[in-house]
Amino acid sequence: MELRSVEELMDLLYACRGARASAGHGGGPADPYGHALRTAALLRRRRPADKELQVAGLVAVVGRLLWPGGPAGRTADAMRPLLGPRVAHLLHGYARPDAPSRDDDLLGLRQADEEARTAVFDAGVLEDWRTVLELLAARNSRLGAVD
């Protein structure tokens, strides 16, 4: 499965509302939708200029719901055509939490993910992220056309 539009991605993220991670699935958050918004919001606070990192935090939850227990990196492969190689790289590393990392961005993503499990604050709504997703998709589309 490859995502080809921001609308498809938004639909998947909206589908996370009200979903519950299965109890046996690797310690996933109980509220994937809220967790995704909190992770992205934490990354926005810490790295306001790094939209790709923020979006990686937002979309990482999709894989847990679509492919529970599936191969690591499947979310990365699905997001690459739409959001580009850097987001895919971050998602691939995120999918392998046991792998050691010297990548500061990946460490930041994992820290925000962990903090978002217990943080309590208003992280906004998914629609707040539509413009950022559209900008990344448009930039990736232009870069892909140049390659």
Disulfide bonds with the S-S distance in Angstrom:
none
